[in-house]
């Protein structure tokens, strides 16, 4: 996660998918997307995607966003941490 947050490897502005892991079988994907958009995240035309764990207990949610600079990236990662149920962020 440190590499992503450092902004190295990205040429801003650019599209970056933010990924959150949390409980499956709930409205988790919509909560993640809504929190990022409410915090000023600019959605792209790319589709929000989800993937369930092999046991079906957990789910990853990938939300593609247009990120203007490193500070915005760090701010949106912090927003992900505030979403109920988020266990990890990428």
PyMOL Python script that loads the backbone (N, CA, C, O; Angstrom):
from pymol import cmd

cmd.read_pdbstr("""\
ATOM      1  N   UNK A   1       0.822  -1.186   0.000  1.00  0.00           N
ATOM      2  CA  UNK A   1       0.000   0.000   0.000  1.00  0.00           C
ATOM      3  C   UNK A   1       0.867   1.251   0.000  1.00  0.00           C
ATOM      4  O   UNK A   1       0.461   2.276  -0.549  1.00  0.00           O
ATOM      5  N   UNK A   2       2.011   1.193   0.582  1.00  0.00           N
ATOM      6  CA  UNK A   2       2.891   2.349   0.610  1.00  0.00           C
ATOM      7  C   UNK A   2       3.258   2.797  -0.795  1.00  0.00           C
ATOM      8  O   UNK A   2       3.318   3.996  -1.069  1.00  0.00           O
ATOM      9  N   UNK A   3       3.506   1.836  -1.697  1.00  0.00           N
ATOM     10  CA  UNK A   3       3.877   2.194  -3.057  1.00  0.00           C
ATOM     11  C   UNK A   3       2.760   2.952  -3.756  1.00  0.00           C
ATOM     12  O   UNK A   3       3.016   3.922  -4.469  1.00  0.00           O
ATOM     13  N   UNK A   4       1.530   2.517  -3.555  1.00  0.00           N
ATOM     14  CA  UNK A   4       0.403   3.186  -4.195  1.00  0.00           C
ATOM     15  C   UNK A   4       0.243   4.596  -3.628  1.00  0.00           C
ATOM     16  O   UNK A   4       0.082   5.558  -4.379  1.00  0.00           O
ATOM     17  N   UNK A   5       0.286   4.711  -2.313  1.00  0.00           N
ATOM     18  CA  UNK A   5       0.077   6.018  -1.698  1.00  0.00           C
ATOM     19  C   UNK A   5       1.208   6.993  -2.000  1.00  0.00           C
ATOM     20  O   UNK A   5       1.005   8.206  -1.939  1.00  0.00           O
ATOM     21  N   UNK A   6       2.384   6.491  -2.322  1.00  0.00           N
ATOM     22  CA  UNK A   6       3.488   7.394  -2.622  1.00  0.00           C
ATOM     23  C   UNK A   6       3.262   8.135  -3.935  1.00  0.00           C
ATOM     24  O   UNK A   6       3.873   9.173  -4.188  1.00  0.00           O
ATOM     25  N   UNK A   7       2.371   7.587  -4.774  1.00  0.00           N
ATOM     26  CA  UNK A   7       2.103   8.222  -6.049  1.00  0.00           C
ATOM     27  C   UNK A   7       3.127   7.856  -7.105  1.00  0.00           C
ATOM     28  O   UNK A   7       3.003   8.275  -8.255  1.00  0.00           O
ATOM     29  N   UNK A   8       4.137   7.080  -6.735  1.00  0.00           N
ATOM     30  CA  UNK A   8       5.154   6.676  -7.696  1.00  0.00           C
ATOM     31  C   UNK A   8       4.526   5.750  -8.725  1.00  0.00           C
ATOM     32  O   UNK A   8       3.713   4.887  -8.394  1.00  0.00           O
ATOM     33  N   UNK A   9       4.917   5.945  -9.970  1.00  0.00           N
ATOM     34  CA  UNK A   9       4.378   5.103 -11.024  1.00  0.00           C
ATOM     35  C   UNK A   9       3.129   5.675 -11.667  1.00  0.00           C
ATOM     36  O   UNK A   9       2.663   5.162 -12.685  1.00  0.00           O
ATOM     37  N   UNK A  10       2.589   6.717 -11.093  1.00  0.00           N
ATOM     38  CA  UNK A  10       1.405   7.358 -11.658  1.00  0.00           C
ATOM     39  C   UNK A  10       1.796   8.708 -12.226  1.00  0.00           C
ATOM     40  O   UNK A  10       2.628   9.422 -11.666  1.00  0.00           O
ATOM     41  N   UNK A  11       1.189   9.038 -13.333  1.00  0.00           N
ATOM     42  CA  UNK A  11       1.366  10.355 -13.917  1.00  0.00           C
ATOM     43  C   UNK A  11       0.011  11.053 -13.809  1.00  0.00           C
ATOM     44  O   UNK A  11      -0.894  10.800 -14.603  1.00  0.00           O
ATOM     45  N   UNK A  12      -0.112  11.930 -12.817  1.00  0.00           N
ATOM     46  CA  UNK A  12      -1.385  12.599 -12.560  1.00  0.00           C
ATOM     47  C   UNK A  12      -1.621  13.709 -13.560  1.00  0.00           C
ATOM     48  O   UNK A  12      -0.671  14.331 -14.034  1.00  0.00           O
ATOM     49  N   UNK A  13      -2.885  13.967 -13.890  1.00  0.00           N
ATOM     50  CA  UNK A  13      -4.091  13.221 -13.506  1.00  0.00           C
ATOM     51  C   UNK A  13      -4.195  11.912 -14.285  1.00  0.00           C
ATOM     52  O   UNK A  13      -3.685  11.787 -15.399  1.00  0.00           O
ATOM     53  N   UNK A  14      -4.877  10.929 -13.661  1.00  0.00           N
ATOM     54  CA  UNK A  14      -5.049   9.629 -14.307  1.00  0.00           C
ATOM     55  C   UNK A  14      -6.208   8.862 -13.665  1.00  0.00           C
ATOM     56  O   UNK A  14      -6.709   9.233 -12.604  1.00  0.00           O
ATOM     57  N   UNK A  15      -6.615   7.791 -14.333  1.00  0.00           N
ATOM     58  CA  UNK A  15      -7.651   6.912 -13.791  1.00  0.00           C
ATOM     59  C   UNK A  15      -6.978   5.857 -12.922  1.00  0.00           C
ATOM     60  O   UNK A  15      -6.045   5.180 -13.354  1.00  0.00           O
ATOM     61  N   UNK A  16      -7.468   5.730 -11.688  1.00  0.00           N
ATOM     62  CA  UNK A  16      -6.937   4.741 -10.753  1.00  0.00           C
ATOM     63  C   UNK A  16      -8.117   4.006 -10.129  1.00  0.00           C
ATOM     64  O   UNK A  16      -9.043   4.647  -9.633  1.00  0.00           O
ATOM     65  N   UNK A  17      -8.103   2.679 -10.143  1.00  0.00           N
ATOM     66  CA  UNK A  17      -9.159   1.940  -9.456  1.00  0.00           C
ATOM     67  C   UNK A  17      -8.817   1.803  -7.971  1.00  0.00           C
ATOM     68  O   UNK A  17      -7.758   1.281  -7.624  1.00  0.00           O
ATOM     69  N   UNK A  18      -9.700   2.265  -7.106  1.00  0.00           N
ATOM     70  CA  UNK A  18      -9.523   2.071  -5.676  1.00  0.00           C
ATOM     71  C   UNK A  18     -10.283   0.812  -5.300  1.00  0.00           C
ATOM     72  O   UNK A  18     -11.418   0.615  -5.734  1.00  0.00           O
ATOM     73  N   UNK A  19      -9.664  -0.041  -4.493  1.00  0.00           N
ATOM     74  CA  UNK A  19     -10.237  -1.338  -4.162  1.00  0.00           C
ATOM     75  C   UNK A  19     -10.408  -1.440  -2.655  1.00  0.00           C
ATOM     76  O   UNK A  19      -9.501  -1.117  -1.889  1.00  0.00           O
ATOM     77  N   UNK A  20     -11.592  -1.896  -2.243  1.00  0.00           N
ATOM     78  CA  UNK A  20     -11.885  -2.124  -0.835  1.00  0.00           C
ATOM     79  C   UNK A  20     -12.367  -3.554  -0.654  1.00  0.00           C
ATOM     80  O   UNK A  20     -13.062  -4.099  -1.511  1.00  0.00           O
ATOM     81  N   UNK A  21     -11.991  -4.159   0.472  1.00  0.00           N
ATOM     82  CA  UNK A  21     -12.431  -5.508   0.811  1.00  0.00           C
ATOM     83  C   UNK A  21     -13.335  -5.427   2.031  1.00  0.00           C
ATOM     84  O   UNK A  21     -13.022  -4.749   3.010  1.00  0.00           O
ATOM     85  N   UNK A  22     -14.474  -6.137   1.955  1.00  0.00           N
ATOM     86  CA  UNK A  22     -15.417  -6.125   3.059  1.00  0.00           C
ATOM     87  C   UNK A  22     -16.389  -7.276   2.951  1.00  0.00           C
ATOM     88  O   UNK A  22     -16.155  -8.216   2.191  1.00  0.00           O
ATOM     89  N   UNK A  23     -17.485  -7.216   3.706  1.00  0.00           N
ATOM     90  CA  UNK A  23     -18.440  -8.326   3.753  1.00  0.00           C
ATOM     91  C   UNK A  23     -19.208  -8.492   2.445  1.00  0.00           C
ATOM     92  O   UNK A  23     -19.606  -7.512   1.815  1.00  0.00           O
ATOM     93  N   UNK A  24     -19.409  -9.739   2.051  1.00  0.00           N
ATOM     94  CA  UNK A  24     -20.210 -10.046   0.859  1.00  0.00           C
ATOM     95  C   UNK A  24     -21.680 -10.132   1.256  1.00  0.00           C
ATOM     96  O   UNK A  24     -22.019 -10.244   2.434  1.00  0.00           O
ATOM     97  N   UNK A  25     -22.537 -10.077   0.251  1.00  0.00           N
ATOM     98  CA  UNK A  25     -23.964 -10.274   0.495  1.00  0.00           C
ATOM     99  C   UNK A  25     -24.658  -9.102   1.148  1.00  0.00           C
ATOM    100  O   UNK A  25     -25.698  -9.281   1.783  1.00  0.00           O
ATOM    101  N   UNK A  26     -24.121  -7.925   1.013  1.00  0.00           N
ATOM    102  CA  UNK A  26     -24.758  -6.734   1.584  1.00  0.00           C
ATOM    103  C   UNK A  26     -24.733  -5.630   0.537  1.00  0.00           C
ATOM    104  O   UNK A  26     -24.472  -5.878  -0.640  1.00  0.00           O
ATOM    105  N   UNK A  27     -25.005  -4.424   0.977  1.00  0.00           N
ATOM    106  CA  UNK A  27     -24.932  -3.288   0.055  1.00  0.00           C
ATOM    107  C   UNK A  27     -23.539  -2.650   0.101  1.00  0.00           C
ATOM    108  O   UNK A  27     -23.379  -1.460  -0.171  1.00  0.00           O
ATOM    109  N   UNK A  28     -22.551  -3.453   0.447  1.00  0.00           N
ATOM    110  CA  UNK A  28     -21.171  -2.985   0.562  1.00  0.00           C
ATOM    111  C   UNK A  28     -20.678  -2.256  -0.690  1.00  0.00           C
ATOM    112  O   UNK A  28     -20.113  -1.170  -0.560  1.00  0.00           O
ATOM    113  N   UNK A  29     -20.867  -2.808  -1.908  1.00  0.00           N
ATOM    114  CA  UNK A  29     -20.377  -2.096  -3.101  1.00  0.00           C
ATOM    115  C   UNK A  29     -20.962  -0.691  -3.257  1.00  0.00           C
ATOM    116  O   UNK A  29     -20.239   0.249  -3.587  1.00  0.00           O
ATOM    117  N   UNK A  30     -22.249  -0.547  -3.024  1.00  0.00           N
ATOM    118  CA  UNK A  30     -22.864   0.775  -3.177  1.00  0.00           C
ATOM    119  C   UNK A  30     -22.400   1.731  -2.080  1.00  0.00           C
ATOM    120  O   UNK A  30     -22.286   2.934  -2.318  1.00  0.00           O
ATOM    121  N   UNK A  31     -22.133   1.210  -0.880  1.00  0.00           N
ATOM    122  CA  UNK A  31     -21.620   2.059   0.197  1.00  0.00           C
ATOM    123  C   UNK A  31     -20.227   2.591  -0.135  1.00  0.00           C
ATOM    124  O   UNK A  31     -19.924   3.761   0.102  1.00  0.00           O
ATOM    125  N   UNK A  32     -19.387   1.719  -0.685  1.00  0.00           N
ATOM    126  CA  UNK A  32     -18.024   2.125  -1.046  1.00  0.00           C
ATOM    127  C   UNK A  32     -18.068   3.207  -2.124  1.00  0.00           C
ATOM    128  O   UNK A  32     -17.430   4.251  -1.991  1.00  0.00           O
ATOM    129  N   UNK A  33     -18.821   2.952  -3.182  1.00  0.00           N
ATOM    130  CA  UNK A  33     -18.909   3.927  -4.274  1.00  0.00           C
ATOM    131  C   UNK A  33     -19.501   5.245  -3.788  1.00  0.00           C
ATOM    132  O   UNK A  33     -18.984   6.313  -4.115  1.00  0.00           O
ATOM    133  N   UNK A  34     -20.571   5.180  -3.017  1.00  0.00           N
ATOM    134  CA  UNK A  34     -21.225   6.397  -2.528  1.00  0.00           C
ATOM    135  C   UNK A  34     -20.288   7.225  -1.652  1.00  0.00           C
ATOM    136  O   UNK A  34     -20.272   8.451  -1.759  1.00  0.00           O
ATOM    137  N   UNK A  35     -19.513   6.576  -0.793  1.00  0.00           N
ATOM    138  CA  UNK A  35     -18.590   7.303   0.083  1.00  0.00           C
ATOM    139  C   UNK A  35     -17.515   8.024  -0.729  1.00  0.00           C
ATOM    140  O   UNK A  35     -17.171   9.168  -0.435  1.00  0.00           O
ATOM    141  N   UNK A  36     -16.991   7.352  -1.744  1.00  0.00           N
ATOM    142  CA  UNK A  36     -15.950   7.969  -2.574  1.00  0.00           C
ATOM    143  C   UNK A  36     -16.494   9.146  -3.380  1.00  0.00           C
ATOM    144  O   UNK A  36     -15.838  10.182  -3.488  1.00  0.00           O
ATOM    145  N   UNK A  37     -17.680   8.989  -3.940  1.00  0.00           N
ATOM    146  CA  UNK A  37     -18.291  10.069  -4.725  1.00  0.00           C
ATOM    147  C   UNK A  37     -18.663  11.243  -3.812  1.00  0.00           C
ATOM    148  O   UNK A  37     -18.458  12.401  -4.174  1.00  0.00           O
ATOM    149  N   UNK A  38     -19.211  10.942  -2.627  1.00  0.00           N
ATOM    150  CA  UNK A  38     -19.583  12.000  -1.683  1.00  0.00           C
ATOM    151  C   UNK A  38     -18.359  12.799  -1.229  1.00  0.00           C
ATOM    152  O   UNK A  38     -18.471  13.979  -0.896  1.00  0.00           O
ATOM    153  N   UNK A  39     -17.199  12.153  -1.219  1.00  0.00           N
ATOM    154  CA  UNK A  39     -15.963  12.827  -0.813  1.00  0.00           C
ATOM    155  C   UNK A  39     -15.306  13.572  -1.970  1.00  0.00           C
ATOM    156  O   UNK A  39     -14.210  14.112  -1.823  1.00  0.00           O
ATOM    157  N   UNK A  40     -15.971  13.603  -3.112  1.00  0.00           N
ATOM    158  CA  UNK A  40     -15.452  14.351  -4.252  1.00  0.00           C
ATOM    159  C   UNK A  40     -14.752  13.513  -5.297  1.00  0.00           C
ATOM    160  O   UNK A  40     -14.187  14.056  -6.247  1.00  0.00           O
ATOM    161  N   UNK A  41     -14.777  12.190  -5.139  1.00  0.00           N
ATOM    162  CA  UNK A  41     -14.169  11.319  -6.143  1.00  0.00           C
ATOM    163  C   UNK A  41     -14.926  11.422  -7.461  1.00  0.00           C
ATOM    164  O   UNK A  41     -16.156  11.383  -7.481  1.00  0.00           O
ATOM    165  N   UNK A  42     -14.200  11.552  -8.545  1.00  0.00           N
ATOM    166  CA  UNK A  42     -14.818  11.691  -9.865  1.00  0.00           C
ATOM    167  C   UNK A  42     -14.815  10.335 -10.555  1.00  0.00           C
ATOM    168  O   UNK A  42     -13.765   9.826 -10.946  1.00  0.00           O
ATOM    169  N   UNK A  43     -16.013   9.752 -10.702  1.00  0.00           N
ATOM    170  CA  UNK A  43     -16.151   8.452 -11.367  1.00  0.00           C
ATOM    171  C   UNK A  43     -15.784   8.569 -12.833  1.00  0.00           C
ATOM    172  O   UNK A  43     -15.962   9.615 -13.458  1.00  0.00           O
ATOM    173  N   UNK A  44     -15.267   7.470 -13.369  1.00  0.00           N
ATOM    174  CA  UNK A  44     -14.959   7.405 -14.793  1.00  0.00           C
ATOM    175  C   UNK A  44     -16.033   6.564 -15.474  1.00  0.00           C
ATOM    176  O   UNK A  44     -16.955   6.077 -14.819  1.00  0.00           O
ATOM    177  N   UNK A  45     -15.912   6.396 -16.781  1.00  0.00           N
ATOM    178  CA  UNK A  45     -16.874   5.576 -17.524  1.00  0.00           C
ATOM    179  C   UNK A  45     -16.660   4.088 -17.270  1.00  0.00           C
ATOM    180  O   UNK A  45     -17.526   3.279 -17.603  1.00  0.00           O
ATOM    181  N   UNK A  46     -15.530   3.716 -16.689  1.00  0.00           N
ATOM    182  CA  UNK A  46     -15.262   2.308 -16.388  1.00  0.00           C
ATOM    183  C   UNK A  46     -16.249   1.790 -15.343  1.00  0.00           C
ATOM    184  O   UNK A  46     -16.719   2.538 -14.485  1.00  0.00           O
ATOM    185  N   UNK A  47     -16.548   0.516 -15.432  1.00  0.00           N
ATOM    186  CA  UNK A  47     -17.562  -0.110 -14.586  1.00  0.00           C
ATOM    187  C   UNK A  47     -17.010  -0.429 -13.196  1.00  0.00           C
ATOM    188  O   UNK A  47     -15.859  -0.844 -13.057  1.00  0.00           O
ATOM    189  N   UNK A  48     -17.844  -0.232 -12.168  1.00  0.00           N
ATOM    190  CA  UNK A  48     -17.517  -0.694 -10.824  1.00  0.00           C
ATOM    191  C   UNK A  48     -17.644  -2.212 -10.850  1.00  0.00           C
ATOM    192  O   UNK A  48     -18.651  -2.748 -11.312  1.00  0.00           O
ATOM    193  N   UNK A  49     -16.621  -2.901 -10.352  1.00  0.00           N
ATOM    194  CA  UNK A  49     -16.675  -4.361 -10.386  1.00  0.00           C
ATOM    195  C   UNK A  49     -16.523  -4.940  -8.987  1.00  0.00           C
ATOM    196  O   UNK A  49     -15.932  -4.323  -8.101  1.00  0.00           O
ATOM    197  N   UNK A  50     -17.069  -6.137  -8.809  1.00  0.00           N
ATOM    198  CA  UNK A  50     -16.980  -6.833  -7.532  1.00  0.00           C
ATOM    199  C   UNK A  50     -16.501  -8.256  -7.776  1.00  0.00           C
ATOM    200  O   UNK A  50     -16.644  -8.808  -8.866  1.00  0.00           O
ATOM    201  N   UNK A  51     -15.931  -8.827  -6.729  1.00  0.00           N
ATOM    202  CA  UNK A  51     -15.508 -10.223  -6.790  1.00  0.00           C
ATOM    203  C   UNK A  51     -15.629 -10.815  -5.397  1.00  0.00           C
ATOM    204  O   UNK A  51     -15.118 -10.263  -4.423  1.00  0.00           O
ATOM    205  N   UNK A  52     -16.318 -11.952  -5.320  1.00  0.00           N
ATOM    206  CA  UNK A  52     -16.494 -12.630  -4.038  1.00  0.00           C
ATOM    207  C   UNK A  52     -15.306 -13.536  -3.744  1.00  0.00           C
ATOM    208  O   UNK A  52     -14.659 -14.050  -4.656  1.00  0.00           O
ATOM    209  N   UNK A  53     -15.031 -13.721  -2.457  1.00  0.00           N
ATOM    210  CA  UNK A  53     -13.982 -14.655  -2.056  1.00  0.00           C
ATOM    211  C   UNK A  53     -14.439 -16.082  -2.348  1.00  0.00           C
ATOM    212  O   UNK A  53     -15.624 -16.327  -2.575  1.00  0.00           O
ATOM    213  N   UNK A  54     -13.506 -17.010  -2.342  1.00  0.00           N
ATOM    214  CA  UNK A  54     -13.851 -18.405  -2.654  1.00  0.00           C
ATOM    215  C   UNK A  54     -14.855 -18.976  -1.660  1.00  0.00           C
ATOM    216  O   UNK A  54     -15.672 -19.821  -2.026  1.00  0.00           O
ATOM    217  N   UNK A  55     -14.805 -18.531  -0.419  1.00  0.00           N
ATOM    218  CA  UNK A  55     -15.754 -18.996   0.589  1.00  0.00           C
ATOM    219  C   UNK A  55     -17.062 -18.220   0.585  1.00  0.00           C
ATOM    220  O   UNK A  55     -18.015 -18.602   1.264  1.00  0.00           O
ATOM    221  N   UNK A  56     -17.112 -17.133  -0.176  1.00  0.00           N
ATOM    222  CA  UNK A  56     -18.326 -16.335  -0.279  1.00  0.00           C
ATOM    223  C   UNK A  56     -18.588 -15.402   0.884  1.00  0.00           C
ATOM    224  O   UNK A  56     -19.644 -14.773   0.949  1.00  0.00           O
ATOM    225  N   UNK A  57     -17.645 -15.302   1.800  1.00  0.00           N
ATOM    226  CA  UNK A  57     -17.849 -14.459   2.977  1.00  0.00           C
ATOM    227  C   UNK A  57     -17.412 -13.011   2.748  1.00  0.00           C
ATOM    228  O   UNK A  57     -17.955 -12.090   3.358  1.00  0.00           O
ATOM    229  N   UNK A  58     -16.437 -12.816   1.875  1.00  0.00           N
ATOM    230  CA  UNK A  58     -15.870 -11.494   1.634  1.00  0.00           C
ATOM    231  C   UNK A  58     -16.025 -11.089   0.180  1.00  0.00           C
ATOM    232  O   UNK A  58     -16.272 -11.924  -0.690  1.00  0.00           O
ATOM    233  N   UNK A  59     -15.878  -9.804  -0.067  1.00  0.00           N
ATOM    234  CA  UNK A  59     -16.053  -9.272  -1.416  1.00  0.00           C
ATOM    235  C   UNK A  59     -15.072  -8.123  -1.626  1.00  0.00           C
ATOM    236  O   UNK A  59     -14.828  -7.324  -0.721  1.00  0.00           O
ATOM    237  N   UNK A  60     -14.514  -8.052  -2.831  1.00  0.00           N
ATOM    238  CA  UNK A  60     -13.704  -6.889  -3.190  1.00  0.00           C
ATOM    239  C   UNK A  60     -14.531  -6.015  -4.129  1.00  0.00           C
ATOM    240  O   UNK A  60     -15.282  -6.513  -4.968  1.00  0.00           O
ATOM    241  N   UNK A  61     -14.377  -4.719  -3.970  1.00  0.00           N
ATOM    242  CA  UNK A  61     -15.087  -3.749  -4.798  1.00  0.00           C
ATOM    243  C   UNK A  61     -14.042  -2.837  -5.427  1.00  0.00           C
ATOM    244  O   UNK A  61     -13.239  -2.222  -4.726  1.00  0.00           O
ATOM    245  N   UNK A  62     -14.059  -2.755  -6.745  1.00  0.00           N
ATOM    246  CA  UNK A  62     -13.106  -1.921  -7.479  1.00  0.00           C
ATOM    247  C   UNK A  62     -13.869  -0.750  -8.090  1.00  0.00           C
ATOM    248  O   UNK A  62     -14.742  -0.939  -8.937  1.00  0.00           O
ATOM    249  N   UNK A  63     -13.528   0.467  -7.649  1.00  0.00           N
ATOM    250  CA  UNK A  63     -14.194   1.682  -8.117  1.00  0.00           C
ATOM    251  C   UNK A  63     -13.182   2.530  -8.893  1.00  0.00           C
ATOM    252  O   UNK A  63     -12.277   3.107  -8.291  1.00  0.00           O
ATOM    253  N   UNK A  64     -13.323   2.614 -10.224  1.00  0.00           N
ATOM    254  CA  UNK A  64     -12.408   3.431 -11.022  1.00  0.00           C
ATOM    255  C   UNK A  64     -12.717   4.932 -10.851  1.00  0.00           C
ATOM    256  O   UNK A  64     -13.854   5.366 -11.036  1.00  0.00           O
ATOM    257  N   UNK A  65     -11.700   5.700 -10.501  1.00  0.00           N
ATOM    258  CA  UNK A  65     -11.860   7.139 -10.285  1.00  0.00           C
ATOM    259  C   UNK A  65     -10.806   7.912 -11.063  1.00  0.00           C
ATOM    260  O   UNK A  65      -9.715   7.408 -11.328  1.00  0.00           O
ATOM    261  N   UNK A  66     -11.150   9.140 -11.424  1.00  0.00           N
ATOM    262  CA  UNK A  66     -10.206  10.062 -12.043  1.00  0.00           C
ATOM    263  C   UNK A  66      -9.544  10.821 -10.903  1.00  0.00           C
ATOM    264  O   UNK A  66     -10.214  11.548 -10.169  1.00  0.00           O
ATOM    265  N   UNK A  67      -8.233  10.658 -10.748  1.00  0.00           N
ATOM    266  CA  UNK A  67      -7.491  11.248  -9.637  1.00  0.00           C
ATOM    267  C   UNK A  67      -6.600  12.365 -10.172  1.00  0.00           C
ATOM    268  O   UNK A  67      -5.816  12.161 -11.099  1.00  0.00           O
ATOM    269  N   UNK A  68      -6.733  13.544  -9.577  1.00  0.00           N
ATOM    270  CA  UNK A  68      -5.992  14.705 -10.053  1.00  0.00           C
ATOM    271  C   UNK A  68      -4.567  14.815  -9.555  1.00  0.00           C
ATOM    272  O   UNK A  68      -3.691  15.292 -10.277  1.00  0.00           O
ATOM    273  N   UNK A  69      -4.321  14.374  -8.308  1.00  0.00           N
ATOM    274  CA  UNK A  69      -2.976  14.472  -7.750  1.00  0.00           C
ATOM    275  C   UNK A  69      -2.830  13.518  -6.569  1.00  0.00           C
ATOM    276  O   UNK A  69      -3.787  12.864  -6.154  1.00  0.00           O
ATOM    277  N   UNK A  70      -1.626  13.454  -6.046  1.00  0.00           N
ATOM    278  CA  UNK A  70      -1.327  12.527  -4.950  1.00  0.00           C
ATOM    279  C   UNK A  70      -2.159  12.835  -3.705  1.00  0.00           C
ATOM    280  O   UNK A  70      -2.617  11.915  -3.029  1.00  0.00           O
ATOM    281  N   UNK A  71      -2.356  14.103  -3.399  1.00  0.00           N
ATOM    282  CA  UNK A  71      -3.129  14.485  -2.218  1.00  0.00           C
ATOM    283  C   UNK A  71      -4.562  13.969  -2.316  1.00  0.00           C
ATOM    284  O   UNK A  71      -5.124  13.499  -1.326  1.00  0.00           O
ATOM    285  N   UNK A  72      -5.148  14.054  -3.496  1.00  0.00           N
ATOM    286  CA  UNK A  72      -6.505  13.540  -3.684  1.00  0.00           C
ATOM    287  C   UNK A  72      -6.529  12.027  -3.508  1.00  0.00           C
ATOM    288  O   UNK A  72      -7.458  11.492  -2.904  1.00  0.00           O
ATOM    289  N   UNK A  73      -5.530  11.337  -4.022  1.00  0.00           N
ATOM    290  CA  UNK A  73      -5.443   9.885  -3.871  1.00  0.00           C
ATOM    291  C   UNK A  73      -5.384   9.508  -2.397  1.00  0.00           C
ATOM    292  O   UNK A  73      -6.108   8.613  -1.961  1.00  0.00           O
ATOM    293  N   UNK A  74      -4.548  10.165  -1.639  1.00  0.00           N
ATOM    294  CA  UNK A  74      -4.424   9.886  -0.207  1.00  0.00           C
ATOM    295  C   UNK A  74      -5.721  10.186   0.534  1.00  0.00           C
ATOM    296  O   UNK A  74      -6.119   9.438   1.427  1.00  0.00           O
ATOM    297  N   UNK A  75      -6.377  11.276   0.164  1.00  0.00           N
ATOM    298  CA  UNK A  75      -7.642  11.642   0.814  1.00  0.00           C
ATOM    299  C   UNK A  75      -8.707  10.583   0.560  1.00  0.00           C
ATOM    300  O   UNK A  75      -9.440  10.210   1.476  1.00  0.00           O
ATOM    301  N   UNK A  76      -8.800  10.095  -0.676  1.00  0.00           N
ATOM    302  CA  UNK A  76      -9.815   9.094  -1.008  1.00  0.00           C
ATOM    303  C   UNK A  76      -9.511   7.746  -0.362  1.00  0.00           C
ATOM    304  O   UNK A  76     -10.437   7.016  -0.006  1.00  0.00           O
ATOM    305  N   UNK A  77      -8.233   7.400  -0.203  1.00  0.00           N
ATOM    306  CA  UNK A  77      -7.898   6.181   0.541  1.00  0.00           C
ATOM    307  C   UNK A  77      -8.335   6.311   1.995  1.00  0.00           C
ATOM    308  O   UNK A  77      -8.807   5.340   2.586  1.00  0.00           O
ATOM    309  N   UNK A  78      -8.186   7.485   2.572  1.00  0.00           N
ATOM    310  CA  UNK A  78      -8.635   7.709   3.946  1.00  0.00           C
ATOM    311  C   UNK A  78     -10.150   7.568   4.049  1.00  0.00           C
ATOM    312  O   UNK A  78     -10.660   7.045   5.040  1.00  0.00           O
ATOM    313  N   UNK A  79     -10.868   8.031   3.032  1.00  0.00           N
ATOM    314  CA  UNK A  79     -12.329   7.889   3.008  1.00  0.00           C
ATOM    315  C   UNK A  79     -12.709   6.416   3.016  1.00  0.00           C
ATOM    316  O   UNK A  79     -13.646   6.023   3.710  1.00  0.00           O
ATOM    317  N   UNK A  80     -11.994   5.598   2.253  1.00  0.00           N
ATOM    318  CA  UNK A  80     -12.291   4.161   2.223  1.00  0.00           C
ATOM    319  C   UNK A  80     -12.232   3.556   3.619  1.00  0.00           C
ATOM    320  O   UNK A  80     -13.042   2.690   3.952  1.00  0.00           O
ATOM    321  N   UNK A  81     -11.291   3.998   4.434  1.00  0.00           N
ATOM    322  CA  UNK A  81     -11.146   3.459   5.785  1.00  0.00           C
ATOM    323  C   UNK A  81     -12.355   3.763   6.659  1.00  0.00           C
ATOM    324  O   UNK A  81     -12.601   3.060   7.639  1.00  0.00           O
ATOM    325  N   UNK A  82     -13.107   4.795   6.318  1.00  0.00           N
ATOM    326  CA  UNK A  82     -14.265   5.181   7.132  1.00  0.00           C
ATOM    327  C   UNK A  82     -15.548   4.448   6.746  1.00  0.00           C
ATOM    328  O   UNK A  82     -16.558   4.571   7.440  1.00  0.00           O
ATOM    329  N   UNK A  83     -15.525   3.691   5.655  1.00  0.00           N
ATOM    330  CA  UNK A  83     -16.723   2.967   5.216  1.00  0.00           C
ATOM    331  C   UNK A  83     -16.928   1.767   6.136  1.00  0.00           C
ATOM    332  O   UNK A  83     -16.005   0.975   6.325  1.00  0.00           O
ATOM    333  N   UNK A  84     -18.130   1.617   6.715  1.00  0.00           N
ATOM    334  CA  UNK A  84     -18.391   0.476   7.601  1.00  0.00           C
ATOM    335  C   UNK A  84     -18.135  -0.856   6.897  1.00  0.00           C
ATOM    336  O   UNK A  84     -18.600  -1.078   5.778  1.00  0.00           O
ATOM    337  N   UNK A  85     -17.397  -1.729   7.559  1.00  0.00           N
ATOM    338  CA  UNK A  85     -17.140  -3.058   7.028  1.00  0.00           C
ATOM    339  C   UNK A  85     -15.851  -3.205   6.252  1.00  0.00           C
ATOM    340  O   UNK A  85     -15.441  -4.329   5.965  1.00  0.00           O
ATOM    341  N   UNK A  86     -15.192  -2.102   5.900  1.00  0.00           N
ATOM    342  CA  UNK A  86     -13.948  -2.201   5.128  1.00  0.00           C
ATOM    343  C   UNK A  86     -12.871  -2.843   6.006  1.00  0.00           C
ATOM    344  O   UNK A  86     -12.566  -2.367   7.099  1.00  0.00           O
ATOM    345  N   UNK A  87     -12.307  -3.941   5.490  1.00  0.00           N
ATOM    346  CA  UNK A  87     -11.253  -4.658   6.213  1.00  0.00           C
ATOM    347  C   UNK A  87      -9.870  -4.367   5.646  1.00  0.00           C
ATOM    348  O   UNK A  87      -8.875  -4.447   6.366  1.00  0.00           O
ATOM    349  N   UNK A  88      -9.802  -4.030   4.356  1.00  0.00           N
ATOM    350  CA  UNK A  88      -8.522  -3.727   3.714  1.00  0.00           C
ATOM    351  C   UNK A  88      -8.767  -2.823   2.517  1.00  0.00           C
ATOM    352  O   UNK A  88      -9.867  -2.782   1.966  1.00  0.00           O
ATOM    353  N   UNK A  89      -7.706  -2.086   2.116  1.00  0.00           N
ATOM    354  CA  UNK A  89      -7.776  -1.192   0.956  1.00  0.00           C
ATOM    355  C   UNK A  89      -6.546  -1.403   0.101  1.00  0.00           C
ATOM    356  O   UNK A  89      -5.455  -1.667   0.606  1.00  0.00           O
ATOM    357  N   UNK A  90      -6.741  -1.283  -1.206  1.00  0.00           N
ATOM    358  CA  UNK A  90      -5.611  -1.335  -2.144  1.00  0.00           C
ATOM    359  C   UNK A  90      -5.682  -0.134  -3.056  1.00  0.00           C
ATOM    360  O   UNK A  90      -4.830   0.030  -3.929  1.00  0.00           O
TER     361      UNK A  90
END
""", "prot")
cmd.dss("prot")
cmd.show_as("cartoon", "prot")
cmd.util.cbc("prot")
cmd.orient("prot")
